[in-house]
Every structure is written in structure tokens, then in C-alpha cells.
């Protein structure tokens, strides 16, 4: 089962982008059996979001950091709505301000129609001191639509019935996806550059062996590679996505705090986390416990 799950993930990883339509994934929901868990703090964010080479050039290193919004004029109006929704929360404003006034890191945000309902973060660059100085968040041109699978996206997926009942609008979904991507940036900013490069280098080697050895994850060569990288490609990938989801949940915690349905939303997130991400539950539970909402709901 684990091998099949690995194979399935390899297929997904070839897409590089996080968004996978629900139906396709749910038709093959893999059994979940991961290890490892972290407590959510800003310092603990730090896994990369793309298996693409790290030093691909996108922009010249900037003298100072900030957020650069490179939005085509035809997407400006909708982007403004999504951004306004993100900034309607304390956490959204705090994270935006932090990066808008960052001394080094330049985050470029762009809208691209090629993966319309998805989003991704990549094009990372580091300075000579090993500090992250550039990242690009790419939002799909219809990022306010489409709910990814609950298997790896328990937070974004949980919103679906609430939009169906007109309790939230598409811009909440878009802003949640923005928060997910900010989670990736935070996590990689805390990841050593050398580890990122090592993983980028070893993941393809791991996958090549895996595909040629009968999908045997117990192959000593794979065990050794996983030890060097800090996990199998699947484990690295899911840990990264669940950090994105943790930040998405932080945003939603603020966004729906005063809504009567907020415990129902948290209940759906909890159910998916328990079913598919049990070993990562603590990072979600921390957020739920610190919710400070008008109507506290119980995680456990
Ligand atoms: Zn992601």
C-alpha cells in the first residue's frame, strides 16, 4: 500500500503544482501512515514548495526586500478582491506587513492562467549568507474556484460545503490559497539552503531508483537517500503541504471567528486531518486551541 502511495505521489509530483482536482485524487485515496509532527510557530515554518532547481534566475537580486505584485492588467480587479479578503484578517495583515517591509526577501506575486485554479511557490534565491532573498508566488487566474483533495489539503477542502451554502464567497477560498502559499514561504525561509539543494538533488535520484526497483521503499539505497534528505520524497512533500495548510487554517481561524459556522468548519478540518494527516495533527490542533473565537470549539 505504501508503495502504491509513493507511486501515486510521484505522479502528482511531476505536476509540481499543488492543485489536484478533488475527484481525481479521491478516486484513489491512499492510506495514510506518516511520521513526524511539529508545533506551529513562525520559526517552524520552513519547507520548500517546489522540487524545481533552486537557483533558476527570475529577477536580479534586490537591494531591499518587499512584495512586488506583477499582475497583468486583465487580472488586477480580481486579484485586488482576493488580496482585500486576505488583508481583512489580523493574521493576513500581519504577514503581509512583515514581508512588505522585509529587509532582504523579495516576494513576487503573479497571476498565471496556465494552472487556473491552482497556486504554487518557487523560484527561490539565497544570498551569500544563506538567507532567502527571493520567492515567487504564482496564483491561478481562477484561484477563487476549485477545492483540492482533503487528503493533502484538509483546510482548503473543508470550505467547499460552506461556499455551496453561500456562507462564504470565492474570494475567501482565494485568500485561503494565498495563505497556504505564504505558509510555504515562511517554511522555506527557515530551511537551510544546503538542505534544500540536497533534497532537490536527491529526490530525482530516489524516484529513479523507486521506479526501477519494483517500488520497494525498503531498498537499502532508498533508505540511505531518505536518511540523507530527512525523509522520503512523499514525507517531505506532505510535510511541506501540511505547513501550507496550517497557515491556511491560521487565516481561516481569523476570517470565520465570528461566523456561527466556524466550529462546523473546524470540525471538517479535524475530520480530514484525523483521517489522512494523523501524524501531523499537532500543528493543526495548536491553531484550533489558540483560536480565541467568540464561540470556542473543541479540537479533541
Ligand atoms: Zn502547497
Boltz pocket constraint, residues with backbone or C-beta under 6 A from the ligand:
constraints:
  - pocket:
      binder: B
      contacts: [[A, 18], [A, 49], [A, 119], [A, 180], [A, 184], [A, 240], [A, 241], [A, 244]]
      max_distance: 6.0
